[in-house]
Amino acid sequence: MFRYRIRTTLRRPLPGGRKSRRAGESLDFMELRGYTPGDDPRFVDWKAYARTGRLYTRVWEGEERARFTLWLDGSPSMELHGKRAYAREVARVLLAAALPDETHALTPGGLRRLRSPGEHDRLEADPRGPMAALGELVRARGQLVLVTDALDEGDWSAFLRRLAPRRPLLVQVLAPEELDPPRREAEWRDVETGRRQRVDAAGLAAWRAALEAHLRALHRLAAAQGGYAHLRVGEAVVPALRRQGVLEWR
């Protein structure tokens, strides 16, 4: 068995609400988090609201058996700079960490139950990209784990809010060439849209600033809903996921 598992934070009702405790389950209060749309109102800490005027959700951590749905981005931008192969390796590690908990792959053909790490080839990448796949993603089972470069155009804030009930863990994969492109004038082509644009030094600086702002926003939004990790193509997967709190010892 893989020595690591995906770290999960399970949200539970407040005392007095309906609870279904399983044999052997232990629940410990962990923290308060800012309320976000999709949170169960039974988890709201009204005492904290009375003190601060802001809504907070109580977060509990337990050892209940988890459920996961893995989704792998196969949109055109994933073809660049080795991202597709590296993302598949990331997904393979996450599958090994999710098992033996109930784990599914969400593919263009629907949900597929995965029962062993050797079935990682059934993690078929979705060529539509995350925004176009939203209708299926919201129906995932358990915690949703997305492996993507997150470069789709669209409202990522609204996207992640829609997925909030699935506690999305967004694992973003980018290439070093994207994070630090050559500092010279060039013609760029957007592989998602086909648009071409001549980029000079000023345009490159603006693009880098926009990318950094996008990464900060994604980190903030995804961490508030479920979790976030950022990996560079080529770095060792397990140490990177451990360092960012995605994996923990079993």
LUMGUVO-8069 format. One line per 2 residues: number of its first residue (from 1); their letters; for each residue x, y, z of N, C-alpha, C, O. Coordinates in steps of 0.001 Angstrom, whole numbers. Atoms other than C-alpha are relative to their C-alpha. Example, Ala and Ser with C-alpha at 12.3 -4.5 7.8 and 13.67 -1.06 7.14 Angstrom:
BEGIN
1) AS) 890:-1190:0:12300:-4500:7800:900:1200:0:1936:1181:665 | -820:-1190:-60:13670:-1060:7140:-770:1090:730:-261:2198:899 .
# end
This chain:
BEGIN
1) MF) 842:-1202:0:0:0:0:877:1253:0:1915:1292:661 | -707:-1273:46:1163:3539:-787:62:587:1404:-931:547:2130 .
3) RY) -192:-426:-1388:2561:5093:2398:-713:1307:339:-845:1650:1514 | 661:-1285:-239:726:8420:1958:-1477:-87:-364:-1898:-951:-1134 .
5) RI) 1402:-141:364:-2922:9383:1796:-282:1484:-241:498:2346:163 | 408:-1383:206:-4729:12534:692:-543:541:1309:-1416:-62:1934 .
7) RT) 471:-620:-1241:-5219:14830:3642:-1383:581:-240:-1578:1381:-1155 | 1371:-475:152:-8926:15485:4068:-440:715:1257:-56:351:2368 .
9) TL) 656:-691:-1107:-10829:17910:6240:-1484:-209:-185:-2075:311:-1131 | 1406:348:136:-14330:16589:6822:-856:949:826:-614:1145:2017 .
11) RR) 880:-930:-697:-17071:19055:7697:-1182:-766:584:-1789:-1601:-86 | 1035:733:-711:-19603:17852:10246:-1008:967:620:-678:2129:860 .
13) PL) 991:-870:-613:-22839:19220:11745:409:432:1398:1214:-221:2062 | -194:-458:-1365:-22808:21221:14935:-681:-950:969:-1594:-1674:571 .
15) PG) 698:817:-982:-23762:19434:18171:-1483:352:18:-1849:1527:-15 | 1433:-222:16:-27527:18987:18224:-595:-226:-1371:-1800:-448:-1492 .
17) GR) 474:285:1345:-27778:18526:14474:3:-1497:-234:409:-2276:629 | 13:1419:308:-28256:15210:12728:1415:-457:-296:2103:125:-1134 .
19) KS) -1325:563:224:-25087:13151:12895:-135:-1504:-179:-957:-2152:470 | -56:1441:177:-24363:9672:11665:1431:-426:242:2266:-366:-660 .
21) RR) -1365:386:-337:-21286:8432:13455:186:-1477:-277:-647:-2303:96 | -296:1388:315:-19727:5252:12222:892:-587:1084:1582:127:1811 .
23) AG) -834:661:-996:-18039:2691:14384:1450:361:-229:1951:277:-1351 | -1412:-313:93:-14499:3769:15133:296:1410:-441:1461:1807:-478 .
25) ES) -250:-1354:483:-14986:7316:13865:281:923:1176:-411:862:2192 | -294:-1004:-1017:-13406:10093:15930:3:1354:-657:582:1521:-1731 .
27) LD) 104:-1332:559:-14147:13758:15341:656:991:937:419:959:2145 | -666:-1030:-783:-12002:16657:16515:-227:1342:-673:-58:1482:-1885 .
29) FM) 132:-1344:547:-12751:20341:16110:1374:488:-427:2340:377:328 | -1287:-431:496:-10000:21807:13962:103:1519:-65:1044:2093:484 .
31) EL) -133:-1433:184:-10728:25431:13044:-1315:600:-468:-2265:-109:-799 | 1082:-740:635:-13154:28109:11923:495:506:-1342:1628:972:-1466 .
33) RG) -314:-548:1309:-13207:29066:8269:-1118:931:-427:-2273:749:-40 | 1013:-904:511:-14991:31899:6531:-1065:-752:-776:-757:-1631:-1582 .
35) YT) 1111:661:685:-18425:30838:5318:61:297:-1489:322:1431:-1890 | 79:-179:1447:-18684:30302:1569:-1274:-660:-495:-1718:-1649:88 .
37) PG) 1214:615:540:-21775:29556:-541:213:-1483:-262:1228:-1892:-826 | -129:1445:125:-22411:25829:-506:273:-679:1325:38:-1880:1454 .
39) DD) -194:572:-1331:-21446:25324:3159:-1355:-310:626:-2321:429:432 | 1222:356:-711:-24087:23568:5243:-237:1011:1113:637:1189:1961 .
41) PR) 242:-1007:-1046:-25736:26265:7431:9:-576:1406:159:170:2374 | -68:601:-1336:-25818:23770:10308:1393:101:596:1566:-30:1808 .
43) FV) -1372:-63:-487:-22052:24169:10534:400:1410:422:1500:1612:934 | -338:-1398:-304:-22198:27955:11050:180:180:1506:-627:-310:2296 .
45) DW) -254:-302:-1410:-20709:29139:14357:-652:1343:316:-97:2401:19 | 766:-1222:-248:-23317:31648:15529:612:833:1118:414:2047:1155 .
47) KA) -685:-782:-1033:-21288:32643:18582:1080:874:-629:1245:2038:-261 | -1006:-794:699:-18473:33738:16306:-657:1128:-789:-113:2228:-887 .
49) YA) 721:-1044:742:-21027:35627:14213:-417:1134:929:-331:2306:565 | 410:-1031:-963:-22311:37433:17322:1177:873:413:1013:2066:666 .
51) RT) -1183:-759:-404:-18758:38466:18207:536:888:-1117:988:2005:-867 | -706:-669:1091:-17568:39524:14775:-896:597:-1073:-467:1455:-1844 .
53) GR) 875:-448:1074:-20595:40107:12582:275:-686:-1326:-289:-300:-2350 | -323:736:1220:-19134:37668:10038:-343:-1478:188:-266:-2007:1297 .
55) LY) 360:1410:-61:-20216:34120:9187:1246:-880:-108:2098:-682:-975 | -1092:974:21:-17800:31295:9959:-587:-1407:49:-1649:-1632:631 .
57) TR) 393:1402:-10:-18076:27553:9403:944:-784:898:2163:-627:832 | -830:867:-835:-16888:25052:11981:481:-1179:-833:-302:-1802:-1551 .
59) VW) -620:1077:765:-14503:22494:10483:453:-1077:965:1135:-805:1953 | -356:1148:-828:-14085:19046:11972:902:-915:-795:820:-989:-2021 .
61) EG) -908:940:644:-11415:16498:11249:-221:-1365:624:-265:-1502:1847 | 249:1324:-531:-12024:12807:11561:627:-1087:-842:1290:-813:-1842 .
63) EE) -602:1132:680:-11008:9363:10450:-1026:-789:-795:-789:-1946:-1140 | 1006:701:778:-14193:8499:8580:541:-315:-1391:1312:458:-1959 .
65) RA) -422:394:1341:-13632:6678:5325:-429:1072:-999:-1581:1507:-998 | 257:-1088:940:-13396:9254:2546:-432:-554:-1354:-336:-1754:-1613 .
67) RF) 310:331:1392:-14614:9267:-1054:627:1072:-881:649:2250:-525 | -675:-928:904:-12805:10845:-3988:-471:-218:-1431:-803:-1331:-1839 .
69) TL) 160:59:1451:-13454:11660:-7614:1161:762:-624:1375:1934:-315 | -1153:-607:664:-10389:12367:-9781:-392:435:-1409:-1070:-294:-2134 .
71) WL) 254:-519:1352:-10596:14526:-12915:1301:541:-561:2022:1275:114 | -1265:-357:642:-7732:15053:-15368:-277:851:-1233:-1021:440:-2124 .
73) DG) 176:-943:1102:-7590:18022:-17752:742:-489:-1244:1929:-809:-1184 | -622:368:1266:-6936:17113:-21380:-203:1049:-1074:-163:737:-2264 .
75) SP) 227:-1085:954:-7585:20494:-22997:1287:304:-777:2364:-123:-361 | -1183:-204:860:-5207:21730:-25752:1218:573:708:2345:209:373 .
77) SM) -1166:-603:-658:-3020:23792:-23419:811:-1017:784:1983:-781:1075 | -727:1033:-731:-2093:20605:-21555:1009:-727:-884:1849:-1471:-379 .
79) EL) -947:635:915:-212:19451:-24673:1370:669:43:2351:95:-431 | -1231:-782:58:2469:22093:-24134:992:-394:1088:599:-691:2216 .
81) HG) -1110:59:-958:5850:21637:-22429:-61:-1210:934:387:-1132:2078 | 9:1214:-808:5234:18105:-21165:-1040:-29:1101:-975:-886:1983 .
83) KR) 984:-41:-1087:2243:19039:-19005:-897:-1231:30:-1230:-1729:1105 | 922:1139:20:32:16177:-20160:611:-1218:692:-27:-1826:1551 .
85) AY) -636:1173:-602:2511:13426:-19234:241:213:1488:49:-701:2290 | -268:-273:-1414:3440:15112:-15967:-1300:-16:803:-1332:-545:1914 .
87) AR) 1286:3:-701:-214:15665:-15011:-498:-1423:215:-1099:-1724:1246 | 405:1396:-173:-869:11976:-15588:789:-661:1134:242:-1479:1874 .
89) EV) -783:524:-1119:1976:11140:-13198:-536:527:1327:-610:-216:2305 | 607:-570:-1211:459:13512:-10621:-1288:-744:330:-1520:-1095:1487 .
91) AR) 1256:714:-220:-2920:11811:-11070:252:-1423:485:-495:-1933:1320 | -335:1361:-450:-1288:8381:-10651:344:-8:1485:-91:-896:2219 .
93) VL) -356:-101:-1415:192:9460:-7305:-1247:261:842:-1419:-349:1898 | 1208:-319:-759:-3126:10934:-6159:-940:-1198:78:-1598:-1399:1099 .
95) LA) 815:1213:-38:-4951:7730:-7102:534:-963:1046:-239:-1510:1833 | -589:897:-994:-2511:5654:-5042:-266:501:1412:-468:-294:2329 .
97) AA) 241:-571:-1323:-3018:8056:-2129:-1469:-75:391:-1789:-171:1576 | 1437:48:-290:-6821:7977:-2427:-455:-1402:391:-1303:-1553:1270 .
99) LP) 368:1375:-319:-7091:4176:-2359:532:-396:1375:1571:121:1786 | 1141:822:393:-8366:2064:-652:-1357:669:220:-2381:-6:120 .
101) DE) 1292:-666:-102:-11060:4710:-32:-723:-78:-1343:-100:-282:-2384 | 796:54:1229:-13884:4740:-2566:459:1103:-951:401:2285:-611 .
103) TH) -597:-948:938:-12380:6408:-5629:-552:-235:-1395:-638:-1370:-1863 | 491:53:1372:-13798:7216:-9053:832:922:-879:1403:1905:-407 .
105) AL) -509:-912:1020:-12398:8723:-12221:-1201:574:-725:-2099:-162:-1135 | 1050:-646:778:-14666:11258:-13883:565:265:-1390:1459:1096:-1553 .
107) TP) -508:-70:1366:-14107:10894:-17631:-1122:461:-926:-2276:536:-504 | 1071:-352:938:-15974:12018:-20756:-1060:-1090:-128:-2195:-812:-517 .
109) GG) 956:1099:65:-17626:8595:-20624:-786:-218:1276:-1624:-1118:1334 | 716:132:-1266:-18879:9048:-17057:919:-402:1140:2142:-375:1005 .
111) LR) -758:412:-1180:-17807:7859:-13606:480:-1441:-150:-265:-2316:-592 | -556:1344:19:-15515:4843:-13400:616:-296:1356:1471:455:1826 .
113) RL) -552:389:-1294:-14766:3088:-10126:1418:-538:-204:1667:-1365:-1081 | -1393:446:38:-11037:2594:-9536:299:-752:1288:-9:-270:2378 .
115) RS) -203:847:-1173:-9936:-182:-7198:1461:-307:284:1773:-879:1328 | -1419:266:-229:-6151:-389:-7588:830:1052:-718:382:1622:-1713 .
117) PG) -863:-972:677:-3236:1902:-8484:293:-377:-1446:569:494:-2271 | -270:443:1358:-2732:-209:-11602:-1048:436:-1006:-847:302:-2213 .
119) EH) 1061:-452:901:-5964:1203:-13018:145:1470:-375:-804:2084:-864 | -168:-1426:286:-4462:4669:-13450:-203:313:-1476:-488:1457:-1830 .
121) DR) 212:-256:1427:-4733:4229:-17225:-1469:257:-316:-1794:701:-1417 | 1420:-292:198:-8515:4504:-16788:-325:1455:319:-1458:1899:133 .
123) LE) 177:-1434:-234:-8016:8136:-15754:102:730:-1341:1102:1388:-1626 | 14:-600:1334:-8949:9343:-19223:-106:1520:110:-1011:2038:764 .
125) AD) 12:-1464:-46:-8140:13038:-19707:-1195:544:-772:-1578:7:-1811 | 1189:-617:592:-11106:15272:-20547:434:1132:-933:965:2135:-457 .
127) PR) -474:-1029:934:-10407:17304:-23714:-776:1306:69:-358:2299:-526 | 815:-1217:-37:-13115:19847:-22895:594:1078:889:327:2261:679 .
129) GP) -477:-973:-973:-11245:21517:-20046:-992:163:1136:-2140:-265:1019 | 838:-49:-1204:-12650:22343:-16603:-1289:791:-155:-2330:354:335 .
131) MA) 1205:-822:98:-15109:25096:-17516:-1114:-732:-745:-2265:-728:-309 | 996:707:798:-16876:23035:-20175:-504:-1262:692:-1600:-1738:393 .
133) AL) 379:1236:-692:-16967:19991:-17866:-757:262:1297:-1057:-675:2037 | 587:-349:-1299:-18621:21864:-14986:-1263:-792:302:-1466:-1219:1439 .
135) GE) 1251:721:-231:-21989:20147:-15454:206:-1386:565:-598:-1849:1373 | -312:1321:-541:-20399:16760:-14761:751:108:1323:545:-708:2221 .
137) LV) -808:-138:-1213:-17983:17994:-12100:-867:223:1237:-545:-282:2313 | 845:-275:-1167:-20784:19238:-9832:-693:-1261:495:-1192:-1287:1620 .
139) RA) 656:1246:-411:-22171:15684:-9747:1005:-1056:456:668:-2234:574 | -1023:935:-469:-18914:14121:-8569:-379:-571:1363:-1217:-9:2069 .
141) RG) 253:645:-1292:-18930:11795:-5556:1143:299:955:2313:161:598 | -1026:-269:-993:-17102:12771:-2397:797:1239:-353:273:2170:-964 .
143) QL) -859:-1147:275:-14172:15169:-2637:508:-70:-1434:968:-1115:-1896 | -426:-81:1391:-13329:16306:-6152:1453:454:-69:1816:1479:508 .
145) VL) -1415:-324:177:-9636:16324:-7099:230:300:-1476:74:-579:-2323 | -206:-424:1379:-8827:18295:-10264:1486:189:-266:2168:889:482 .
147) VT) -1381:-194:436:-5455:18058:-12024:-62:759:-1323:-519:215:-2328 | 211:-889:1134:-5274:20954:-14487:1046:1107:0:1658:1395:1028 .
149) DA) -845:-1194:10:-3182:23876:-15664:-790:1248:362:-209:2312:582 | 877:-1105:-429:-6174:26104:-14810:224:1259:-830:211:2371:-304 .
151) LD) -201:-1136:897:-5545:28314:-17834:-1231:291:-850:-1181:1150:-1731 | 1242:-296:704:-9116:28203:-19140:-418:1441:240:-297:1955:1352 .
153) EG) 614:-1305:-193:-10639:31593:-19751:-1372:-205:637:-2084:-1147:291 | 1285:120:-668:-13656:32126:-17542:89:505:1421:1151:929:1878 .
155) DW) 100:-498:-1369:-14782:33082:-14061:349:-1133:962:-503:-1952:1307 | -431:1072:-895:-12754:30840:-11778:-631:119:1377:-826:-890:2056 .
157) SA) 664:-173:-1289:-14369:32336:-8692:-1372:-670:-23:-1714:-1420:891 | 1320:622:120:-17847:31315:-9880:127:-1509:-179:-667:-2271:373 .
159) FL) -227:1429:236:-16506:27948:-11059:240:-737:1314:-378:-1771:1569 | -321:671:-1260:-15052:27066:-7656:-1140:99:1001:-1324:-810:1811 .
161) RR) 1169:-86:-885:-18130:28331:-5806:-1022:-1072:-356:-1628:-1674:530 | 935:1051:410:-20278:25968:-7862:452:-1369:509:-372:-2236:800 .
163) LA) -534:1293:-431:-17993:23126:-6821:174:-100:1507:616:-1135:2005 | -256:-32:-1444:-17899:24109:-3133:-542:-1223:740:158:-1739:1612 .
165) PR) 476:1185:-720:-20130:21202:-1970:880:-1232:-198:815:-2170:596 | -898:1129:291:-17542:18835:-3496:1389:216:593:2288:-591:356 .
167) RP) -1278:-317:-641:-14681:20450:-1489:1170:-170:-982:2067:-971:-717 | -975:261:1062:-12522:20740:-4644:1442:219:437:1781:1243:1030 .
169) LL) -1446:-127:-152:-8804:20113:-4356:556:274:-1390:534:-603:-2253 | -517:-401:1302:-7234:21998:-7268:1512:-179:-14:2232:513:706 .
171) VQ) -1434:234:158:-3811:20661:-8257:399:588:-1352:103:18:-2402 | -337:-729:1220:-2405:23116:-10786:1394:-386:-480:2363:-334:278 .
173) VL) -1257:419:618:330:21927:-13144:382:1023:-1064:-368:1245:-2014 | -510:-944:993:2383:24514:-15043:1455:-327:-317:2168:-911:500 .
175) AP) -1375:241:429:5634:24329:-16975:882:1184:356:398:2315:403 | -913:-1120:-261:8717:26400:-16105:-26:1038:-1112:112:2232:-846 .
177) EE) 33:-935:1126:8481:27926:-19603:-1187:951:79:-1129:2065:-442 | 1170:-871:-152:5045:29310:-18721:191:989:1144:-252:2135:1072 .
179) LD) -206:-862:-1157:6102:30703:-15376:1109:1015:-235:1091:2108:331 | -1122:-905:283:9295:32257:-16732:351:-97:-1484:1367:-692:-1843 .
181) PP) -226:117:1444:9035:32627:-20526:1222:790:-446:1670:1690:265 | -1160:-742:522:11961:33831:-22664:-296:1495:-79:-1385:1907:-481 .
183) RR) 198:-1450:-61:12445:37572:-22296:403:638:-1331:1353:1418:-1399 | -262:-592:1310:12383:38463:-25971:-1320:107:-761:-2297:-578:-459 .
185) EA) 1206:-195:803:9866:39645:-28527:-300:-1270:-792:600:-1906:-1340 | 388:1221:701:7897:36800:-30068:-1476:74:-348:-2213:918:161 .
187) EW) 1423:146:299:4585:35826:-31594:-526:-1194:776:-8:-2304:656 | 592:1065:-803:2439:33802:-29225:-1329:-414:-622:-2049:394:-1208 .
189) RD) 1305:501:430:-491:31600:-30127:-682:-656:1184:-105:-1524:1838 | 794:593:-1071:-3197:30766:-27593:-542:-1330:-507:-1374:-1356:-1413 .
191) VE) 414:1311:503:-3684:27015:-28023:-1453:-301:322:-2058:-1158:-322 | 1405:220:-334:-7117:27180:-26383:-919:692:-1006:-1975:158:-1345 .
193) TG) 871:-786:876:-8514:29848:-28747:533:132:-1422:-225:468:-2331 | -601:-162:1311:-6076:29881:-31692:436:1416:-317:998:1659:-1384 .
195) RR) -371:-1390:252:-5513:33627:-31361:1522:158:7:2219:-481:795 | -1423:-319:60:-2064:34964:-32304:209:1446:418:-611:2319:133 .
197) QR) -285:-1358:-461:-458:38002:-30748:1510:208:66:2251:-636:570 | -1409:-374:-97:2892:39727:-31105:251:570:1384:-451:1485:1815 .
199) VD) -262:-407:-1381:4394:40175:-27642:1398:603:79:2387:-44:-266 | -1296:-642:-222:7156:42679:-26878:323:-26:1492:-386:-668:2266 .
201) AA) -429:37:-1402:8956:43299:-23582:-1089:517:927:-1319:-56:1992 | 1061:-546:-848:6128:45447:-22203:-1169:-971:96:-1745:-1157:1168 .
203) GL) 1087:976:-22:3523:42880:-23216:335:-1209:844:-527:-1753:1533 | -434:1132:-811:5565:40111:-21616:-101:326:1484:-543:-506:2276 .
205) AA) 95:-404:-1405:5778:42049:-18348:-1454:24:453:-1768:-399:1565 | 1421:-34:-345:2011:42602:-18415:-558:-1413:134:-1367:-1691:1019 .
207) WR) 475:1382:-69:1425:38907:-19112:466:-668:1284:-304:-1380:1929 | -529:600:-1228:3662:37860:-16230:-764:513:1217:-1074:-255:2128 .
209) AA) 750:-567:-1122:1848:40230:-13876:-1404:-599:62:-1908:-902:1144 | 1340:585:28:-1526:38876:-15008:24:-1450:466:-871:-1883:1192 .
211) LE) -106:1393:-432:-369:35273:-14524:201:-82:1509:-434:-904:2169 | -234:13:-1447:927:36007:-11020:-1275:341:762:-1558:-265:1795 .
213) AH) 1265:-348:-649:-2382:37659:-10109:-981:-1165:-86:-1702:-1447:871 | 874:1165:177:-4262:34656:-11520:374:-1112:974:-509:-1730:1569 .
215) LR) -446:1050:-916:-2155:32232:-9460:-358:339:1439:-801:-532:2188 | 356:-402:-1368:-2683:34221:-6259:-1495:-162:235:-1916:-666:1277 .
217) AL) 1452:106:-149:-6430:34383:-6847:-436:-1461:67:-1279:-1822:890 | 343:1422:-28:-6635:30655:-7618:336:-621:1346:-462:-1368:1913 .
219) HR) -417:533:-1295:-4700:29814:-4473:-1004:388:1076:-1450:-456:1853 | 935:-485:-1018:-6988:31952:-2338:-1378:-652:-154:-1950:-1126:828 .
221) LA) 1343:518:237:-10235:30757:-3934:-71:-1503:250:-989:-1976:919 | 35:1453:-146:-9378:27049:-4069:243:-419:1440:-396:-1350:1931 .
223) AA) -274:342:-1398:-7941:26967:-546:-1228:230:865:-1450:-502:1829 | 1204:-281:-782:-11175:28487:768:-1070:-1061:-206:-1887:-1293:686 .
225) QG) 1050:972:305:-13305:25806:-906:409:-1430:334:-428:-2225:762 | -430:1369:-244:-11207:22673:-514:1492:-110:197:1948:-532:1260 .
227) GY) -1451:70:-117:-7489:22867:-1214:657:387:-1306:16:426:-2356 | -739:-449:1183:-4788:23992:-3624:1446:-458:105:2039:-458:1183 .
229) AH) -1429:281:104:-1362:22864:-4760:456:419:-1386:-306:346:-2350 | -564:-473:1264:902:24192:-7503:1285:-773:-260:2216:-721:543 .
231) LR) -1170:799:351:3412:21907:-9224:570:462:-1331:-162:822:-2253 | -702:-293:1251:6020:22642:-11884:354:-1313:-688:784:-2270:-45 .
233) VG) -369:1188:764:6558:20113:-14634:1459:-351:287:2348:494:182 | -1353:477:-239:9596:18034:-13749:371:-143:1458:1309:-875:1775 .
235) EA) -366:138:-1411:9627:18432:-9970:-553:-1301:554:-1559:-1815:67 | 421:1259:-606:9316:15341:-7787:-1400:157:577:-1646:1057:1381 .
237) VV) 1416:-192:-311:5587:14819:-7304:-289:-171:1484:-906:700:2099 | 354:280:-1393:5380:13260:-3847:538:1065:955:-234:1564:1775 .
239) PA) -468:-1061:-899:7673:15765:-2054:-764:1308:-179:-1041:2000:801 | 731:-1247:235:5836:18666:-3706:-1388:-50:627:-1827:931:1227 .
241) LR) 1335:120:-584:2421:17374:-2624:59:-69:1522:-832:442:2199 | -160:24:-1459:3675:16657:895:282:1396:538:-302:1814:1538 .
243) RQ) -385:-1338:-453:5238:20108:1222:-1200:946:29:-1266:1844:868 | 1151:-889:93:1950:21741:249:-1223:-526:745:-2320:16:614 .
245) GV) 1064:468:-877:-141:19690:2651:-1061:-850:-652:-2107:-1092:-49 | 984:846:671:-1949:17529:102:115:-1443:469:-897:-2122:640 .
247) LE) -232:1368:-463:-384:14246:1243:456:-4:1448:1147:908:1901 | -458:215:-1367:132:12986:4776:260:-1489:186:-198:-2315:-604 .
249) WR) -257:1406:-299:1397:9757:6327:-1305:-695:361:-2188:-102:981 | 1180:781:-380:-1199:7013:6672:52:-305:1491:-849:-955:2021 .
# end
